[in-house]
Amino acid sequence: MPNRRLIAIAAAALALTACVAVQQSGSIAPAAPGFWLGVWHGFIFPVAFVVSLFRHDIAVYAVPNSGTWYNFGYFVGIVFLGIGARSSKR
């Protein structure tokens, strides 16, 4: 029985790795959004999401972007400056 469980977990992990998106480094334009625009886009995410529901030319994420630094800036914008930054009272 443990072997079947291990095989199922390995198959699920392998299937999830097929979902990983890879961006070729040559496809990034020099003027692609970087860290600071990622921070800004993460900060304005709640407003951009609501507006994107009604307008199809508005997106919540810039594509193409500079990759890792844009993603990190987006994370910082959402978690530390945006909706994840609210303080809770105990």
Biopython code that builds the backbone (N, CA, C, O; Angstrom):
import numpy as np
from Bio.PDB.StructureBuilder import StructureBuilder

atoms = [
    (1, "MET", "N", (0.800, -1.204, 0.000)),
    (1, "MET", "CA", (0.000, 0.000, 0.000)),
    (1, "MET", "C", (0.852, 1.281, 0.000)),
    (1, "MET", "O", (0.536, 2.221, -0.730)),
    (2, "PRO", "N", (1.936, 1.335, 0.814)),
    (2, "PRO", "CA", (2.748, 2.553, 0.796)),
    (2, "PRO", "C", (3.378, 2.826, -0.563)),
    (2, "PRO", "O", (3.600, 3.982, -0.925)),
    (3, "ASN", "N", (3.664, 1.777, -1.310)),
    (3, "ASN", "CA", (4.253, 1.992, -2.628)),
    (3, "ASN", "C", (3.278, 2.687, -3.561)),
    (3, "ASN", "O", (3.682, 3.543, -4.348)),
    (4, "ARG", "N", (2.002, 2.335, -3.487)),
    (4, "ARG", "CA", (0.987, 2.998, -4.321)),
    (4, "ARG", "C", (0.847, 4.459, -3.944)),
    (4, "ARG", "O", (0.688, 5.320, -4.809)),
    (5, "ARG", "N", (0.905, 4.731, -2.669)),
    (5, "ARG", "CA", (0.793, 6.118, -2.204)),
    (5, "ARG", "C", (1.989, 6.927, -2.682)),
    (5, "ARG", "O", (1.839, 8.062, -3.134)),
    (6, "LEU", "N", (3.167, 6.344, -2.582)),
    (6, "LEU", "CA", (4.376, 7.025, -3.040)),
    (6, "LEU", "C", (4.339, 7.254, -4.548)),
    (6, "LEU", "O", (4.744, 8.316, -5.019)),
    (7, "ILE", "N", (3.865, 6.286, -5.298)),
    (7, "ILE", "CA", (3.743, 6.432, -6.747)),
    (7, "ILE", "C", (2.729, 7.517, -7.095)),
    (7, "ILE", "O", (2.942, 8.291, -8.028)),
    (8, "ALA", "N", (1.628, 7.576, -6.348)),
    (8, "ALA", "CA", (0.611, 8.603, -6.595)),
    (8, "ALA", "C", (1.159, 9.998, -6.299)),
    (8, "ALA", "O", (0.899, 10.941, -7.047)),
    (9, "ILE", "N", (1.907, 10.128, -5.223)),
    (9, "ILE", "CA", (2.496, 11.429, -4.880)),
    (9, "ILE", "C", (3.523, 11.843, -5.925)),
    (9, "ILE", "O", (3.572, 13.006, -6.324)),
    (10, "ALA", "N", (4.338, 10.899, -6.367)),
    (10, "ALA", "CA", (5.334, 11.207, -7.391)),
    (10, "ALA", "C", (4.670, 11.591, -8.707)),
    (10, "ALA", "O", (5.132, 12.507, -9.388)),
    (11, "ALA", "N", (3.594, 10.904, -9.070)),
    (11, "ALA", "CA", (2.873, 11.236, -10.306)),
    (11, "ALA", "C", (2.240, 12.619, -10.210)),
    (11, "ALA", "O", (2.256, 13.380, -11.178)),
    (12, "ALA", "N", (1.678, 12.949, -9.041)),
    (12, "ALA", "CA", (1.077, 14.272, -8.859)),
    (12, "ALA", "C", (2.146, 15.369, -8.932)),
    (12, "ALA", "O", (1.920, 16.417, -9.536)),
    (13, "ALA", "N", (3.300, 15.128, -8.320)),
    (13, "ALA", "CA", (4.387, 16.107, -8.365)),
    (13, "ALA", "C", (4.885, 16.299, -9.794)),
    (13, "ALA", "O", (5.160, 17.422, -10.217)),
    (14, "LEU", "N", (4.997, 15.212, -10.523)),
    (14, "LEU", "CA", (5.430, 15.301, -11.913)),
    (14, "LEU", "C", (4.414, 16.056, -12.760)),
    (14, "LEU", "O", (4.787, 16.850, -13.623)),
    (15, "ALA", "N", (3.133, 15.808, -12.514)),
    (15, "ALA", "CA", (2.083, 16.511, -13.259)),
    (15, "ALA", "C", (2.099, 18.004, -12.942)),
    (15, "ALA", "O", (1.873, 18.820, -13.835)),
    (16, "LEU", "N", (2.362, 18.376, -11.690)),
    (16, "LEU", "CA", (2.411, 19.793, -11.327)),
    (16, "LEU", "C", (3.613, 20.498, -11.937)),
    (16, "LEU", "O", (3.536, 21.691, -12.234)),
    (17, "THR", "N", (4.718, 19.794, -12.130)),
    (17, "THR", "CA", (5.875, 20.440, -12.744)),
    (17, "THR", "C", (5.623, 20.767, -14.204)),
    (17, "THR", "O", (6.316, 21.609, -14.774)),
    (18, "ALA", "N", (4.661, 20.127, -14.810)),
    (18, "ALA", "CA", (4.312, 20.439, -16.195)),
    (18, "ALA", "C", (3.633, 21.799, -16.299)),
    (18, "ALA", "O", (3.544, 22.369, -17.387)),
    (19, "CYS", "N", (3.156, 22.316, -15.178)),
    (19, "CYS", "CA", (2.454, 23.603, -15.170)),
    (19, "CYS", "C", (3.398, 24.795, -15.047)),
    (19, "CYS", "O", (2.956, 25.939, -15.154)),
    (20, "VAL", "N", (4.674, 24.555, -14.828)),
    (20, "VAL", "CA", (5.639, 25.624, -14.635)),
    (20, "VAL", "C", (5.881, 26.343, -15.956)),
    (20, "VAL", "O", (6.195, 25.723, -16.972)),
    (21, "ALA", "N", (5.730, 27.654, -15.918)),
    (21, "ALA", "CA", (5.965, 28.459, -17.116)),
    (21, "ALA", "C", (7.425, 28.913, -17.140)),
    (21, "ALA", "O", (7.972, 29.320, -16.115)),
    (22, "VAL", "N", (8.034, 28.842, -18.289)),
    (22, "VAL", "CA", (9.426, 29.253, -18.451)),
    (22, "VAL", "C", (9.484, 30.364, -19.487)),
    (22, "VAL", "O", (8.921, 30.254, -20.576)),
    (23, "GLN", "N", (10.176, 31.432, -19.126)),
    (23, "GLN", "CA", (10.329, 32.557, -20.030)),
    (23, "GLN", "C", (11.773, 32.585, -20.516)),
    (23, "GLN", "O", (12.704, 32.586, -19.710)),
    (24, "GLN", "N", (11.956, 32.608, -21.814)),
    (24, "GLN", "CA", (13.307, 32.653, -22.360)),
    (24, "GLN", "C", (13.897, 34.034, -22.131)),
    (24, "GLN", "O", (13.213, 35.045, -22.285)),
    (25, "SER", "N", (15.157, 34.070, -21.766)),
    (25, "SER", "CA", (15.792, 35.346, -21.437)),
    (25, "SER", "C", (15.873, 36.280, -22.634)),
    (25, "SER", "O", (15.888, 37.497, -22.449)),
    (26, "GLY", "N", (15.925, 35.763, -23.845)),
    (26, "GLY", "CA", (15.988, 36.599, -25.037)),
    (26, "GLY", "C", (14.672, 37.274, -25.375)),
    (26, "GLY", "O", (14.640, 38.183, -26.204)),
    (27, "SER", "N", (13.583, 36.844, -24.748)),
    (27, "SER", "CA", (12.277, 37.422, -25.048)),
    (27, "SER", "C", (11.957, 38.645, -24.202)),
    (27, "SER", "O", (10.917, 39.275, -24.393)),
    (28, "ILE", "N", (12.832, 38.985, -23.277)),
    (28, "ILE", "CA", (12.597, 40.133, -22.405)),
    (28, "ILE", "C", (13.109, 41.395, -23.080)),
    (28, "ILE", "O", (14.287, 41.492, -23.421)),
    (29, "ALA", "N", (12.229, 42.352, -23.268)),
    (29, "ALA", "CA", (12.616, 43.629, -23.865)),
    (29, "ALA", "C", (13.368, 44.465, -22.834)),
    (29, "ALA", "O", (13.089, 44.359, -21.639)),
    (30, "PRO", "N", (14.308, 45.287, -23.267)),
    (30, "PRO", "CA", (15.054, 46.125, -22.322)),
    (30, "PRO", "C", (14.154, 47.076, -21.526)),
    (30, "PRO", "O", (14.475, 47.428, -20.391)),
    (31, "ALA", "N", (13.049, 47.484, -22.107)),
    (31, "ALA", "CA", (12.153, 48.412, -21.415)),
    (31, "ALA", "C", (11.015, 47.686, -20.703)),
    (31, "ALA", "O", (10.025, 48.321, -20.339)),
    (32, "ALA", "N", (11.128, 46.376, -20.496)),
    (32, "ALA", "CA", (10.081, 45.614, -19.824)),
    (32, "ALA", "C", (9.977, 46.056, -18.365)),
    (32, "ALA", "O", (10.981, 46.439, -17.765)),
    (33, "PRO", "N", (8.785, 46.007, -17.795)),
    (33, "PRO", "CA", (8.621, 46.405, -16.391)),
    (33, "PRO", "C", (9.522, 45.601, -15.469)),
    (33, "PRO", "O", (9.657, 44.387, -15.617)),
    (34, "GLY", "N", (10.135, 46.288, -14.518)),
    (34, "GLY", "CA", (11.050, 45.653, -13.578)),
    (34, "GLY", "C", (10.528, 45.714, -12.156)),
    (34, "GLY", "O", (9.319, 45.696, -11.921)),
    (35, "PHE", "N", (11.453, 45.786, -11.210)),
    (35, "PHE", "CA", (11.113, 45.723, -9.792)),
    (35, "PHE", "C", (10.150, 46.823, -9.368)),
    (35, "PHE", "O", (9.126, 46.545, -8.744)),
    (36, "TRP", "N", (10.472, 48.070, -9.702)),
    (36, "TRP", "CA", (9.664, 49.183, -9.191)),
    (36, "TRP", "C", (8.260, 49.189, -9.786)),
    (36, "TRP", "O", (7.299, 49.502, -9.083)),
    (37, "LEU", "N", (8.123, 48.853, -11.050)),
    (37, "LEU", "CA", (6.767, 48.742, -11.600)),
    (37, "LEU", "C", (6.042, 47.539, -11.012)),
    (37, "LEU", "O", (4.819, 47.567, -10.879)),
    (38, "GLY", "N", (6.771, 46.480, -10.657)),
    (38, "GLY", "CA", (6.164, 45.356, -9.969)),
    (38, "GLY", "C", (5.607, 45.766, -8.613)),
    (38, "GLY", "O", (4.508, 45.358, -8.239)),
    (39, "VAL", "N", (6.368, 46.576, -7.875)),
    (39, "VAL", "CA", (5.885, 47.088, -6.589)),
    (39, "VAL", "C", (4.610, 47.907, -6.797)),
    (39, "VAL", "O", (3.629, 47.743, -6.072)),
    (40, "TRP", "N", (4.638, 48.777, -7.785)),
    (40, "TRP", "CA", (3.469, 49.618, -8.051)),
    (40, "TRP", "C", (2.268, 48.774, -8.453)),
    (40, "TRP", "O", (1.166, 48.998, -7.953)),
    (41, "HIS", "N", (2.459, 47.810, -9.346)),
    (41, "HIS", "CA", (1.350, 46.972, -9.788)),
    (41, "HIS", "C", (0.802, 46.121, -8.648)),
    (41, "HIS", "O", (-0.403, 45.877, -8.584)),
    (42, "GLY", "N", (1.662, 45.670, -7.755)),
    (42, "GLY", "CA", (1.201, 44.926, -6.588)),
    (42, "GLY", "C", (0.413, 45.810, -5.639)),
    (42, "GLY", "O", (-0.585, 45.377, -5.064)),
    (43, "PHE", "N", (0.860, 47.052, -5.473)),
    (43, "PHE", "CA", (0.173, 47.992, -4.581)),
    (43, "PHE", "C", (-1.227, 48.334, -5.086)),
    (43, "PHE", "O", (-2.167, 48.431, -4.296)),
    (44, "ILE", "N", (-1.368, 48.518, -6.394)),
    (44, "ILE", "CA", (-2.672, 48.903, -6.946)),
    (44, "ILE", "C", (-3.500, 47.690, -7.370)),
    (44, "ILE", "O", (-4.532, 47.849, -8.023)),
    (45, "PHE", "N", (-3.062, 46.475, -7.007)),
    (45, "PHE", "CA", (-3.759, 45.259, -7.413)),
    (45, "PHE", "C", (-5.259, 45.275, -7.111)),
    (45, "PHE", "O", (-6.037, 44.938, -8.004)),
    (46, "PRO", "N", (-5.717, 45.648, -5.901)),
    (46, "PRO", "CA", (-7.164, 45.595, -5.642)),
    (46, "PRO", "C", (-7.975, 46.456, -6.610)),
    (46, "PRO", "O", (-9.018, 46.025, -7.100)),
    (47, "VAL", "N", (-7.505, 47.650, -6.881)),
    (47, "VAL", "CA", (-8.215, 48.540, -7.797)),
    (47, "VAL", "C", (-8.134, 48.017, -9.223)),
    (47, "VAL", "O", (-9.128, 48.019, -9.949)),
    (48, "ALA", "N", (-6.956, 47.571, -9.621)),
    (48, "ALA", "CA", (-6.784, 47.049, -10.981)),
    (48, "ALA", "C", (-7.641, 45.808, -11.210)),
    (48, "ALA", "O", (-8.164, 45.618, -12.307)),
    (49, "PHE", "N", (-7.792, 44.963, -10.194)),
    (49, "PHE", "CA", (-8.610, 43.767, -10.340)),
    (49, "PHE", "C", (-10.074, 44.130, -10.570)),
    (49, "PHE", "O", (-10.717, 43.571, -11.458)),
    (50, "VAL", "N", (-10.599, 45.049, -9.789)),
    (50, "VAL", "CA", (-12.001, 45.453, -9.949)),
    (50, "VAL", "C", (-12.212, 46.097, -11.312)),
    (50, "VAL", "O", (-13.202, 45.801, -11.980)),
    (51, "VAL", "N", (-11.312, 46.964, -11.737)),
    (51, "VAL", "CA", (-11.441, 47.628, -13.034)),
    (51, "VAL", "C", (-11.323, 46.603, -14.167)),
    (51, "VAL", "O", (-12.006, 46.721, -15.184)),
    (52, "SER", "N", (-10.451, 45.590, -13.989)),
    (52, "SER", "CA", (-10.267, 44.581, -15.044)),
    (52, "SER", "C", (-11.506, 43.729, -15.252)),
    (52, "SER", "O", (-11.649, 43.107, -16.305)),
    (53, "LEU", "N", (-12.394, 43.684, -14.290)),
    (53, "LEU", "CA", (-13.648, 42.942, -14.457)),
    (53, "LEU", "C", (-14.568, 43.611, -15.479)),
    (53, "LEU", "O", (-15.396, 42.946, -16.102)),
    (54, "PHE", "N", (-14.422, 44.918, -15.646)),
    (54, "PHE", "CA", (-15.303, 45.675, -16.529)),
    (54, "PHE", "C", (-14.616, 46.131, -17.816)),
    (54, "PHE", "O", (-15.288, 46.397, -18.812)),
    (55, "ARG", "N", (-13.301, 46.222, -17.804)),
    (55, "ARG", "CA", (-12.560, 46.660, -18.991)),
    (55, "ARG", "C", (-11.545, 45.605, -19.362)),
    (55, "ARG", "O", (-10.734, 45.209, -18.525)),
    (56, "HIS", "N", (-11.570, 45.144, -20.587)),
    (56, "HIS", "CA", (-10.700, 44.062, -21.016)),
    (56, "HIS", "C", (-9.293, 44.541, -21.391)),
    (56, "HIS", "O", (-8.401, 43.715, -21.589)),
    (57, "ASP", "N", (-9.079, 45.845, -21.492)),
    (57, "ASP", "CA", (-7.743, 46.347, -21.806)),
    (57, "ASP", "C", (-6.912, 46.631, -20.558)),
    (57, "ASP", "O", (-5.774, 47.087, -20.673)),
    (58, "ILE", "N", (-7.452, 46.372, -19.373)),
    (58, "ILE", "CA", (-6.748, 46.563, -18.111)),
    (58, "ILE", "C", (-6.372, 45.186, -17.566)),
    (58, "ILE", "O", (-7.211, 44.287, -17.508)),
    (59, "ALA", "N", (-5.107, 45.024, -17.167)),
    (59, "ALA", "CA", (-4.641, 43.759, -16.603)),
    (59, "ALA", "C", (-4.049, 44.007, -15.213)),
    (59, "ALA", "O", (-3.640, 45.124, -14.896)),
    (60, "VAL", "N", (-4.009, 42.973, -14.400)),
    (60, "VAL", "CA", (-3.461, 43.111, -13.053)),
    (60, "VAL", "C", (-1.987, 42.738, -13.000)),
    (60, "VAL", "O", (-1.350, 42.890, -11.958)),
    (61, "TYR", "N", (-1.436, 42.252, -14.103)),
    (61, "TYR", "CA", (-0.061, 41.771, -14.141)),
    (61, "TYR", "C", (0.527, 42.123, -15.499)),
    (61, "TYR", "O", (-0.104, 41.877, -16.526)),
    (62, "ALA", "N", (1.728, 42.696, -15.519)),
    (62, "ALA", "CA", (2.345, 43.131, -16.775)),
    (62, "ALA", "C", (3.007, 41.960, -17.493)),
    (62, "ALA", "O", (3.842, 41.265, -16.913)),
    (63, "VAL", "N", (2.644, 41.745, -18.726)),
    (63, "VAL", "CA", (3.263, 40.710, -19.567)),
    (63, "VAL", "C", (3.639, 41.363, -20.885)),
    (63, "VAL", "O", (2.762, 41.963, -21.507)),
    (64, "PRO", "N", (4.850, 41.293, -21.347)),
    (64, "PRO", "CA", (6.005, 40.668, -20.717)),
    (64, "PRO", "C", (6.594, 41.570, -19.649)),
    (64, "PRO", "O", (6.391, 42.784, -19.672)),
    (65, "ASN", "N", (7.319, 40.985, -18.718)),
    (65, "ASN", "CA", (8.007, 41.743, -17.681)),
    (65, "ASN", "C", (9.434, 41.229, -17.575)),
    (65, "ASN", "O", (9.833, 40.348, -18.337)),
    (66, "SER", "N", (10.205, 41.766, -16.642)),
    (66, "SER", "CA", (11.614, 41.403, -16.551)),
    (66, "SER", "C", (11.851, 40.106, -15.787)),
    (66, "SER", "O", (13.001, 39.714, -15.589)),
    (67, "GLY", "N", (10.815, 39.449, -15.366)),
    (67, "GLY", "CA", (10.967, 38.143, -14.736)),
    (67, "GLY", "C", (11.013, 38.201, -13.232)),
    (67, "GLY", "O", (10.103, 38.727, -12.592)),
    (68, "THR", "N", (12.077, 37.657, -12.666)),
    (68, "THR", "CA", (12.168, 37.468, -11.214)),
    (68, "THR", "C", (12.055, 38.771, -10.436)),
    (68, "THR", "O", (11.355, 38.822, -9.424)),
    (69, "TRP", "N", (12.722, 39.814, -10.883)),
    (69, "TRP", "CA", (12.660, 41.073, -10.138)),
    (69, "TRP", "C", (11.268, 41.683, -10.188)),
    (69, "TRP", "O", (10.808, 42.245, -9.193)),
    (70, "TYR", "N", (10.589, 41.585, -11.324)),
    (70, "TYR", "CA", (9.214, 42.080, -11.393)),
    (70, "TYR", "C", (8.328, 41.279, -10.453)),
    (70, "TYR", "O", (7.521, 41.854, -9.722)),
    (71, "ASN", "N", (8.468, 39.959, -10.462)),
    (71, "ASN", "CA", (7.663, 39.107, -9.589)),
    (71, "ASN", "C", (7.902, 39.431, -8.122)),
    (71, "ASN", "O", (6.959, 39.479, -7.333)),
    (72, "PHE", "N", (9.175, 39.657, -7.749)),
    (72, "PHE", "CA", (9.485, 40.014, -6.367)),
    (72, "PHE", "C", (8.877, 41.362, -6.004)),
    (72, "PHE", "O", (8.325, 41.517, -4.915)),
    (73, "GLY", "N", (8.971, 42.338, -6.902)),
    (73, "GLY", "CA", (8.353, 43.642, -6.654)),
    (73, "GLY", "C", (6.851, 43.540, -6.534)),
    (73, "GLY", "O", (6.252, 44.214, -5.696)),
    (74, "TYR", "N", (6.229, 42.709, -7.353)),
    (74, "TYR", "CA", (4.783, 42.493, -7.291)),
    (74, "TYR", "C", (4.402, 41.910, -5.937)),
    (74, "TYR", "O", (3.420, 42.330, -5.326)),
    (75, "PHE", "N", (5.186, 40.938, -5.473)),
    (75, "PHE", "CA", (4.960, 40.324, -4.173)),
    (75, "PHE", "C", (5.090, 41.359, -3.062)),
    (75, "PHE", "O", (4.245, 41.419, -2.170)),
    (76, "VAL", "N", (6.144, 42.177, -3.109)),
    (76, "VAL", "CA", (6.353, 43.218, -2.106)),
    (76, "VAL", "C", (5.186, 44.202, -2.114)),
    (76, "VAL", "O", (4.706, 44.613, -1.058)),
    (77, "GLY", "N", (4.735, 44.575, -3.309)),
    (77, "GLY", "CA", (3.627, 45.516, -3.408)),
    (77, "GLY", "C", (2.340, 44.982, -2.810)),
    (77, "GLY", "O", (1.612, 45.720, -2.147)),
    (78, "ILE", "N", (2.052, 43.715, -3.034)),
    (78, "ILE", "CA", (0.821, 43.134, -2.494)),
    (78, "ILE", "C", (0.944, 42.890, -0.989)),
    (78, "ILE", "O", (0.061, 43.277, -0.223)),
    (79, "VAL", "N", (2.026, 42.255, -0.568)),
    (79, "VAL", "CA", (2.125, 41.805, 0.819)),
    (79, "VAL", "C", (2.459, 42.939, 1.777)),
    (79, "VAL", "O", (1.832, 43.057, 2.830)),
    (80, "PHE", "N", (3.427, 43.770, 1.437)),
    (80, "PHE", "CA", (3.893, 44.774, 2.380)),
    (80, "PHE", "C", (3.227, 46.136, 2.210)),
    (80, "PHE", "O", (3.120, 46.884, 3.182)),
    (81, "LEU", "N", (2.782, 46.475, 1.016)),
    (81, "LEU", "CA", (2.188, 47.785, 0.786)),
    (81, "LEU", "C", (0.693, 47.721, 0.506)),
    (81, "LEU", "O", (-0.034, 48.668, 0.805)),
    (82, "GLY", "N", (0.239, 46.637, -0.052)),
    (82, "GLY", "CA", (-1.158, 46.535, -0.508)),
    (82, "GLY", "C", (-2.062, 45.865, 0.498)),
    (82, "GLY", "O", (-2.048, 46.192, 1.684)),
    (83, "ILE", "N", (-2.848, 44.922, 0.013)),
    (83, "ILE", "CA", (-3.889, 44.311, 0.826)),
    (83, "ILE", "C", (-3.346, 43.473, 1.978)),
    (83, "ILE", "O", (-4.059, 43.248, 2.956)),
    (84, "GLY", "N", (-2.120, 43.013, 1.889)),
    (84, "GLY", "CA", (-1.551, 42.229, 2.967)),
    (84, "GLY", "C", (-0.940, 43.084, 4.057)),
    (84, "GLY", "O", (-0.459, 42.542, 5.053)),
    (85, "ALA", "N", (-0.939, 44.394, 3.909)),
    (85, "ALA", "CA", (-0.269, 45.274, 4.852)),
    (85, "ALA", "C", (-1.171, 45.796, 5.961)),
    (85, "ALA", "O", (-0.713, 46.527, 6.840)),
    (86, "ARG", "N", (-2.426, 45.434, 5.930)),
    (86, "ARG", "CA", (-3.317, 45.983, 6.963)),
    (86, "ARG", "C", (-2.941, 45.421, 8.318)),
    (86, "ARG", "O", (-2.561, 44.257, 8.439)),
    (87, "SER", "N", (-3.048, 46.238, 9.307)),
    (87, "SER", "CA", (-2.700, 45.785, 10.663)),
    (87, "SER", "C", (-3.961, 45.295, 11.348)),
    (87, "SER", "O", (-5.040, 45.863, 11.176)),
    (88, "SER", "N", (-3.813, 44.254, 12.113)),
    (88, "SER", "CA", (-4.960, 43.725, 12.825)),
    (88, "SER", "C", (-4.832, 44.061, 14.303)),
    (88, "SER", "O", (-3.732, 44.081, 14.854)),
    (89, "LYS", "N", (-5.950, 44.319, 14.927)),
    (89, "LYS", "CA", (-5.955, 44.640, 16.360)),
    (89, "LYS", "C", (-6.337, 43.388, 17.116)),
    (89, "LYS", "O", (-7.211, 42.624, 16.704)),
    (90, "ARG", "N", (-5.664, 43.200, 18.225)),
    (90, "ARG", "CA", (-5.943, 42.016, 19.040)),
    (90, "ARG", "C", (-6.693, 42.403, 20.276)),
    (90, "ARG", "O", (-7.022, 41.543, 21.093)),
]
sb = StructureBuilder()
sb.init_structure("model")
sb.init_model(0)
sb.init_chain("A")
sb.init_seg("    ")
for serial, (resi, resn, name, xyz) in enumerate(atoms, 1):
    if name == "N":
        sb.init_residue(resn, " ", resi, " ")
    sb.init_atom(name, np.array(xyz, "f"), 0.0, 1.0, " ", f" {name:<3s}", serial, name[0])
structure = sb.get_structure()
